[in-house]
Amino acid sequence: MAQRLNLSVELGKKHHGGDGSSTDSQRLKFILLGCFSGNRDSSDPQHNALPSIRKVDLDNFDELLSEMQPCLKIHLSELADPLQLRFSSLDDFHPDQLHNKLPQSQDSPSDELNQPQQTVTKAGSAANGAQESDQQTLSRLLGDGAVTTPSSNAGESKANRSVVESVVGHLINGSLKQQTAESSEQDADHSESHGSLLKKVIHHSEFQTLESNWRGLDWLVRSLESDELNEVYIVDLPRNEWQRTTQSELGFKQSDYYQPLLERFSEKQPSEQKFILICDHYFNSSIEDLDLLKSLSTLGTVLDAQLLAATAGPLLSSAESGPEALEPWKAFQQSGLATHVSLVLPRILMRLPYGEQYDPVESFQFEELDAEWCSDQLLWGNPAFALAIQLAADNQSERQQDPAALADCPSFAYRKAHESHLQPCTESLFTDKQLEALVELGLVPIVGSRRSNQVRIPWYRRL
């Protein structure tokens, strides 16, 4: 591989002691732009009641999520009506809480379990009443209509009555066992159907986007908990609304998002303060995506802020298609706006899968991963969070021994073809040749491993 580029994003002047440790750190303000309200309808009263900029830390994270109450309206072919979900905490994304919000069958199979027993009870109660003939007893216990017969003879044998009731009781008990077995089978089918529906919900693209956004924010504030120099702000910026502002005649600069940010942060700041914009959206080389990047790059220029965002497969596909497909990207890369942008890849695993081996579900038996599962069933999130956490760690007064590594990322072991494997913390693993090509494109690759639950960012750089 060609010589590696180790170009760090310079966060400002630092003074170093004789041991190489930093004695001066900047105050970092992270401004996170992403969709945190879900796909809430604009007619929802909560939609317009949300302040545009909110400060968040570990102490008020739960309160913020509860106050914002993000919501989703999900369309599934299995349901006649759209499924509407609201979230007040991170636990609401978990199957233990989520399964109660799914539509239930009106007549659960287990509800019918007690019906044969009720028949036996009624039969026993009637037997304690007035004397009746064997024919009446048999008709009553078998559920037939009333049979009118003359009064029983005085010499009727109690033994005969006992035999009849014993036979009928045997028939009913046999029916009860059969219905119990059938109901158990129906319950299993109902549970499997319920679990299948739950899988489709948590793997729905809009659900995964909202969950990964909030889990990424949670990861960020927890990582910055011990550093009082850092502050985190969020701006609820749904992608469709953002696109609408850039395509309007007034443009993004006159939007309800741009102006509040300038008013809040553009006043003269202390020299030891630096802004980091984190955009929780993905970009490729399309004209539409580049227009969005340009609008945020303009904001980054005004605030003298570094913009961290993510790219996905389409940009790499363009690179493989030939130089013509990359012309718009190259033009943006060579513009002055690109100096404030760092695009990161691949996506990072946000949590362990639900299931007995990894994150057990207590309410019912549920395995998120199929027997032959694929990576699409896992929850992946924006790698810009990882780069932001790395920059904060690098800014600490006492530098870590390996500032380019992030440890304790979600990862899990699994067996395939009778062998144990470790799921990397990154969605993709790159070869040295691929890494070289990504750096040449001006991207920031994150390096995962099949041997540990950490990721490395050897190159954190601008475009």
N, C-alpha and C positions, 0 to 999 in steps of 0.2 A: 504493500500500500504506500502511496505517496506520503510525504511528511505530514503529520497531523497538525491541524491548525488549533491552537489553544488561545483563542481570542476572547477575553472576558469583557463583559459589559462594565465599563468603568463607572462606578457609582460616585466618584468624587475623590478628592485628595484625602489620603490617610497618612498618618505618621506612625512609623514602625519603630519598635524598640530594638535593642541589640539582639534579642532572641527571635526576631522576625514577627512577633505578634503585633497586632494592630492596637494602637492606643487611642484611636479616634474613629468613631463610626458616625455615619449619617443617619438622620431620622428618615425612615422610608414610609411613604404613604401609598398603600396599595388601593387602587380604585378598580373595582371589579364590575365589568359590564356584561350582563347576561340575562337570560330569561329565568326569573325566580318566581314569577306569579303563575306559571303554567299557561294554558291557553284560555285564560279567563275571557269571557265575552265582554266587549266594551260597554254593554248595557248593565253589567254587574256594578252595583253601587260601590263595591270594594275597589273596582278598577281605577276610578278617578280619585279615590281617597288615599292612594299610596303616595307618600312623599317620594320625590325623584332620587334623593341621595340619603342613604342611611349608614351611620357608623355601626360597626358590628365588632364584637369581641367575644371571648369565651363566656363572659358573664351574662351577656344579653342575647346570645345566639338563640336559645330556646324561646325566649320572649319574642324575638323578631319573627321567627318562623310562625309562631302561634298568631301573632298580630297580622302578618301578611296573608296567612291562610291560602297558600297556592292551591289552585284547583285544576282539574283536568276533565275534559269531556272526550271519552274514548269511544270510537265506533268499532264494534266487533260483529262479525257475521253471526255469531251464536246468540246475540241478544237483539230483541226487537227494537229496544230503545237505547240511545247512547248511555254509556256508563259514566256517571258523574262522581268524581272523587274530590274530597278536600283533605288537606294535610295540615296538622297543627304541630307536628313534631317529626323528627326523623324516624321514630318508631312507627309512625303511620305508613311508612313505606314497607314495613316488615310484614310477611304473611300472617303472623299472629294477630296483627291488627287489621290488615287489609282484607282478610277472608270474610270478616263480619260485614264488610261494605259491599260484598258481591251479592247479586240477587240469589235468593234461596228458592228451592222448589217448594211450591205451596203444600204439597202432600209428600213429606219426607217418608221414605219407605219404613223407617223405624217407628213412625207414628202408628202404624197398623199392627205392631207387635202384640199389643195387649187385647186386641179384639177377641181372639179365641178364649183368652182367660176370662174376659168379661162374660162370655157366653156360659162358661162353666160356673161362674159365680152366680149368675142369674138362675141357672138351673138348680144349683144347690139351694138358693133361697126359696125357690118355688117348691122344692121338695119338702121344706119344713112347714108348708101351708096345709091346705085341706087335702084329705085323701083323694086320690084319683086312680083311675084304672091303669093297667100296664100300657094299653093302647094310647091313653092320654099322656102318660109319662113319656113314652117313646116319641110321640108327635111333638111334645113340648121341647124335649131335649134336642131333637133333630131340626127344630126350627120350623116345622110344618104348621099349617093353620090349625086352629082349635078343632078338636073332634068331639062331637056331642055323643055321649053314651049314657046309658043308665047308670045309676049309682052303683058303686062297687059292692060285691057280695060281702056279707059279713065274714065269710070263711076264706076270703082271699089270702093267699100265702104271702107273708112278708119276704120269704126267701125268693119267691118269683120276682118280686119288686127289686130285690137286691141284685139279682142276676141281670135284670134289664138295665138297671142303672150302671152296673159294672161294665156291661158291654158298651153302652153309650159313652160312658166315661173314657173307655179305652179308645173308642173312635175319635172322640174330641181331643184326647191327648196326642194321638197320632197326627191329627190335623194340626195341632199346635206345633209339634216338632217340625212338621213339613213347612208350615208357614214361617217358623223361626229361621229355618235354614234358607228359605227363599228370601226372607227379609234381610238376612245377613249378606247374602249375595247381592241384593239390591242396594244395600248400604255401601258395599264395596264399590259397586258401579257408580253410585252417586258421589262417593268420595273421589273416585278417579276422575269423573266428569268435572267436579268442582276444582280439583287440582289442575286439570288441563286448562280450565278457564282462567285460573289464577296465573298460570304460566304465561298465557297469552297477554294478560294484563301487564305483568311486570317486565315482559320482554317487548312490549309495545314501544315504538321509537319515541313517542312523546313522553311516556312514563319514564323511560330510561334517561332521556334528556333532563327532565326535571329532577329526578333522583340524583343523577351524577352531578348536577349543578350544586345542589345543596350539600352533598357529601364532599364535593371538592372544596366548597367554602368552609365546611366544618374542618377538613384537613388543614386548610390554610390557617385558620384562627387557632387551632390547637398547636400547630407548629410554631406559631409566633407568641404563644402564651407567656413564655418566660422573658420575652424581649420587650421592654417598655418603650423602646425607641420606635417601634413600628405601629402603624394604625391601618385599619382596613375599612373601606367604604364599599357599599354596593349600589349599583344603579340598575333598576329593573329595565332591561332593554330587549324586548322580544325582537327577533330577527325580522319578522314581517313589518313591524312598525318602523324599525330602523331603515329597511329598504324603502319604505314609503317616503320617509323624510329625504333620503338621498335622491329620489326620483322626482320630488316635487320641485316647483319653480323656485321656491325659497331656498331649498337645499338644507343640508344637515346643520349648517352654521346658524340657521334661524329656527331650529327645531326646539322642542321643549326639553331635549336632552343636552344639547350643546351649551345653551346659554346658562342653565343652572350650574353646570360644571365650571364654566368660566367664572361665574360670579362667586362660586365657593372657593375655587383654588387658584385663580389667576392673579390674585393680589401678590404683591412682592413677598416672596418667601425667604426665610433665612437661608444662607448659603449652604448650611449643613443639611438641608432638607432635599429629598429627591422623590419624584412621583414615578410609580410603576403602574401602568394601565394593563389590566388583565382582561382580555376579551374572551368570554366563554362561548365563542362560536368557532366554526371551522371554515377555512378558506381554500380555494384552489385558484387556477389561473384564468377562470372565466372573467369576462368583462364586468359582469354584475358583482362578483366577489371583490374584484380589484377596486371597483368604485367604493364599496364599503370600507375596504382597507384605507383608501385615500382619505375618506372622511375622518376616520379615527387618527390617521397619521397627521392630519392637519391639527387636530386637538393635541396630539402628542408634541407637535412642534411648538404650539403656543405655551404649553405647560412645561416644555423641556422634559418630557416624560418618555420613558421607554415603554413601548407597546408589546406585550406578550400575547400571542395568539397561537392557534393550532392549524395545521394543515392535514389533509387526509389523502386518500387514494387518488382522487382525480388529478392532483398536481403531478404525482408520480407517473400516472398513466400518460399525461401530456408529455412528460420527459421521454417516455419510451416511444411516443408516437413520432418524434422527430423535432427538429429545431423550430419549425414553423408553428407548432402548437404552443411553444413556449415564448413566442415573440411578445405577447402582451405582458407576460410575467417578467421577461428580461427588461422590457421598457420600464416597468414599475421598479424593478431592482436597481436600475441605473438612475432613477430619479432621486431628487433630494428628500422626498417624503420617506423613502425606504430606510433612511438612516435611523429612524425611530422605531423600526419594526423588527421583531424577532419571531419567526414562525417555528413552532416546535412539533415534533412527531416522534414516535407513534403514541397512541392513546395508552393511558395508565389504568390498571385494575383498581376499581374504587372500593370493592368489598369482596368478601368470600361468598361463594354460592350458598344458598339455603339448602340444608339437608343434614342428615344425621351425622355425617363425618366432619362437617365444616361449621355450619351455623344452624343448629337444630331448631325446628319449628315445634313448639310445645302444644299448640291447639289441636293439631291433627297431623297425620303422617304426610309429609310433603318432601319431595326431592325436586329441586329446581332443574338439575341437570338430567338429561335423558341418559339411558345406558350408553348410547353412542352419541355423546354430546359434541358440540362444536363451539368455537370461541364466541360466536354470536350470542350464545346463551349467558355469557358473563356480562357484568356491568363495567363498561369502560368509560373513562372520563378524560377531560381535557388535560393534556400534558403541560399546558402553560402553568397550571398550579404547581407542578413539580419544579419548573424553572424559577417561579416566584419564591418558593420555599428555599431553593438553592441560593438565590441572590440574597435573601435575608440571612441565611446561615453564613454566607461569605462576608456579610457586613457586620457580623458580631465582633465585639472588641477582641475576643480571644478566638483566633482562627482554629478551625478543626484540623486534624491531621490530614484528612482527605476531604477537602471542601467540595469536591466534584461528585461525591457519593451521597445518596439518600437511602438510609437503611429502614428496616421494618415496614416495608411496603406490603400490601396484601399479596399473598401467594399461598398456594396449597399443593399438596402432593396427591397424586392419583395413580391408579394402575391401568396400564394398557398393554395388551398382549403379554400378560403375566409379568410385566416389568413395572417398576416404580418410576414415576416422572415428577418433576417439579414444574408447575405452571409458572412461567415467567411473569413478572409484574408488568411487562409491556406487551402490547398486542402483537408486536412483530419483533423479530430478531434480525439484525442486519449483518451481512458479511462486511469485511473490510472494504471490498470494492464498492458495495452499496453505500457505505458510510462516506467514502470519498466522493461519490456522485452527489449525495445529499448536501455535503458541505459546499461543493462546487455550485449547487443551486442556491446557496445562501440560506439553507435551513439549519435548524438546531436539532440534531438527532439525540434521542435518549437511548442509552444502551442498557438493555435488560440482560438477564442471565438465567440459565436453567440450573444453576448451582447455588443461588442465594436469593434472598428476598430483598435485594437492594437494586437500585438503578444508578447509573452514572451519567453525568452530563459533561464529557470532556470539552465540548465546544459550546459555550454559551456566548452568543455573538449577535450582532446586528446583521441585517441582510447584506 
